[in-house]
Amino acid sequence: MPTERACLASAHNGNLAAARRCGFQTAFIPWLPELGPNQQTDLMAEQDWVTGSLVELAGML
């Protein structure tokens, strides 16, 4: 399957950036409780589709 037909969903902008460099589509799904209330990174998408859940992403695709 061509990479542009696949999508990586993640709450980590670094992972998404690497996938984009390889030609994948990307989707950011925020997961704020991962690092607790003091989380300072990965609060919002840098360059991706943004969705609140995998179910919502499936509807977008």
Protein Blocks (a to p, Z undefined) as FASTA:
>chain_A
ZZklpccddfbfklmmmmmmnopacdddddfklnojmlcghkbcfbdcddfbfklmmmmZ
Z
